[in-house]
Amino acid sequence: MRLLVCGGAGFIGSNFVRVRLREHGDEVVVLDKLTYAGRRENLAGLDVAFVHAGIEDAAAVGGAIEGAEAVVNFAAETHVDRSIAEPDAFVTTHAFGTWVLLEAARAHGVRYLQVSTDEVYGSIESGSFTERSPLAPSSPYSATKAGADLLVSSYFHTYGLKTLICRGSNNYGPYQYPEKLIPLMVLNALHGDRLPVYGDGMQVRNWLYVEDFARAIGQVLAHGAPGEAYNVGGPDECPNIEVVQRILALCGADEALIEHVTDRPGHDRRYSLGSEKVRGLGWQARTRFADGLAETVRWYRENAAWWEPIRSGEYREYYQRQYGSQIKG
Ligand SMILES: NC(=O)c1ccc[n+]([C@@H]2O[C@H](COP(=O)([O-])OP(=O)(O)OC[C@H]3O[C@@H](n4cnc5c(N)ncnc54)[C@H](O)[C@@H]3O)[C@@H](O)[C@H]2O)c1
């Protein structure tokens, strides 16, 4: 299959491309703006064509989509903390960028899959969200992602475009930018630095190994019903503080490194997705959290050449701004 993968130089996109080349022999064009989170290194050694452009660039998108049988859109600003400090790019990429891609897909009559998140449903104290649950996002990140989902659905209803939406729970695994919880904690633990935990650390997330999400997206692309959304939840949920304790144990570091810092404003307490619908397409998560987490720690340990340039660059300024005043020593 010939695919246009937007945002394919990021964490999930690059893992998706790797799975598609390895398991399906697809022909892939990656279009990516290479923001701080997107890196050519994430695609090193992979046989893909690369277009350096934003999804909001209609001319670049129009060229890249030629010959594609489907568009898979991962392109996004993905960090909730950054969406609170600087929401502009979230609106541009998620609203305007998604619209440009939908127009291109419509002009070429190709299937369109939007990669979305459990965060569009908001927080849930018990039980799980289904695809029929109302969208109730709480941050500029999740609100603009929810807006994109609604726009995608409107292109199915209004123009008959074959659209699909895949909403994943919290992903983890290799190639994730270290501003996110798991790689942040792994790298700090490996360095003997303090581990900043928001509030009481009892925010519960439903952890999904990135290759499991990549395969679910492939399954939805191949077998999903146009116009439908599919939730993809991980097999295990875990409060953040326990994630951090497990990482410390895997890294052989001391729990005394944990430092509780002021919670993020509007921080959702729990996300949970029911995945019956995507299981009906023949998908099932293969990786339990304990195994995936151990594999992830191993990957970061063995791939210092991947994260060293990040830790010494823009990320350091971000980290100082975010946690600097609250972290001792
Ligand atoms: N990380 C998670 O836990 C998670 C869970 C569920 C869904 N998602 C969704 O999956 C998608 C990918 O997430 P990720 O964690 O891989 O993110 P990421 O931040 O690692 O990667 C995002 C990629 O998009 C690119 N990008 C950003 N703006 C762009 C633009 N305007 N045009 C073209 N490219 C642009 C970046 O350069 C980067 O390569 C996002 O849509 C996100 O909402 C993420």
The ligand as a MOL file (V3000), in Angstrom:
LIG
                    3D

  0  0  0     0  0            999 V3000
M  V30 BEGIN CTAB
M  V30 COUNTS 44 48 0 0 0
M  V30 BEGIN ATOM
M  V30 1 N 1.7710 10.1490 22.8220 0
M  V30 2 C 0.6140 9.6530 23.2200 0
M  V30 3 O 0.5200 9.0970 24.3210 0
M  V30 4 C -0.5930 9.7110 22.3170 0
M  V30 5 C -1.7120 8.9310 22.6590 0
M  V30 6 C -2.8170 8.9460 21.8070 0
M  V30 7 C -2.8020 9.7070 20.6660 0
M  V30 8 N -1.7100 10.4700 20.3720 0 CHG=1
M  V30 9 C -1.7490 11.2370 19.1180 0
M  V30 10 O -0.8270 10.6220 18.2350 0
M  V30 11 C -0.2510 11.5990 17.3850 0
M  V30 12 C 1.2630 11.5190 17.4530 0
M  V30 13 O 1.6780 11.7260 18.7970 0
M  V30 14 P 3.2060 11.5870 19.2260 0
M  V30 15 O 3.2090 11.2540 20.6720 0
M  V30 16 O 3.9110 10.7260 18.2670 0 CHG=-1
M  V30 17 O 3.6780 13.0760 19.0560 0
M  V30 18 P 5.1030 13.7410 18.8050 0
M  V30 19 O 5.0370 15.0680 19.4560 0
M  V30 20 O 6.2040 12.7980 19.1790 0
M  V30 21 O 5.1800 13.9030 17.2220 0
M  V30 22 C 4.3990 14.8110 16.4990 0
M  V30 23 C 4.9880 14.9200 15.1080 0
M  V30 24 O 4.1860 15.8360 14.3620 0
M  V30 25 C 5.0390 16.7500 13.6900 0
M  V30 26 N 4.2860 18.0030 13.4940 0
M  V30 27 C 3.8410 18.8810 14.4330 0
M  V30 28 N 3.1660 19.8870 13.8560 0
M  V30 29 C 3.1780 19.6280 12.5260 0
M  V30 30 C 2.6290 20.2810 11.3950 0
M  V30 31 N 1.9380 21.4270 11.5160 0
M  V30 32 N 2.8190 19.7250 10.1930 0
M  V30 33 C 3.5260 18.5670 10.0280 0
M  V30 34 N 4.0760 17.9240 11.0500 0
M  V30 35 C 3.8960 18.4400 12.2940 0
M  V30 36 C 6.2440 16.9160 14.6080 0
M  V30 37 O 7.3720 17.4190 13.9190 0
M  V30 38 C 6.4160 15.4770 15.0890 0
M  V30 39 O 7.2090 14.7410 14.1860 0
M  V30 40 C -0.8150 12.9460 17.8310 0
M  V30 41 O -1.8730 13.3010 16.9770 0
M  V30 42 C -1.3320 12.6830 19.2330 0
M  V30 43 O -2.4140 13.5180 19.5260 0
M  V30 44 C -0.6040 10.4870 21.1700 0
M  V30 END ATOM
M  V30 BEGIN BOND
M  V30 1 1 1 2
M  V30 2 2 2 3
M  V30 3 1 2 4
M  V30 4 1 4 5
M  V30 5 2 4 44
M  V30 6 2 5 6
M  V30 7 1 6 7
M  V30 8 2 7 8
M  V30 9 1 8 9
M  V30 10 1 8 44
M  V30 11 1 9 10
M  V30 12 1 9 42
M  V30 13 1 10 11
M  V30 14 1 11 12
M  V30 15 1 11 40
M  V30 16 1 12 13
M  V30 17 1 13 14
M  V30 18 2 14 15
M  V30 19 1 14 16
M  V30 20 1 14 17
M  V30 21 1 17 18
M  V30 22 2 18 19
M  V30 23 1 18 20
M  V30 24 1 18 21
M  V30 25 1 21 22
M  V30 26 1 22 23
M  V30 27 1 23 24
M  V30 28 1 23 38
M  V30 29 1 24 25
M  V30 30 1 25 26
M  V30 31 1 25 36
M  V30 32 1 26 27
M  V30 33 1 26 35
M  V30 34 2 27 28
M  V30 35 1 28 29
M  V30 36 1 29 30
M  V30 37 2 29 35
M  V30 38 1 30 31
M  V30 39 2 30 32
M  V30 40 1 32 33
M  V30 41 2 33 34
M  V30 42 1 34 35
M  V30 43 1 36 37
M  V30 44 1 36 38
M  V30 45 1 38 39
M  V30 46 1 40 41
M  V30 47 1 40 42
M  V30 48 1 42 43
M  V30 END BOND
M  V30 END CTAB
M  END
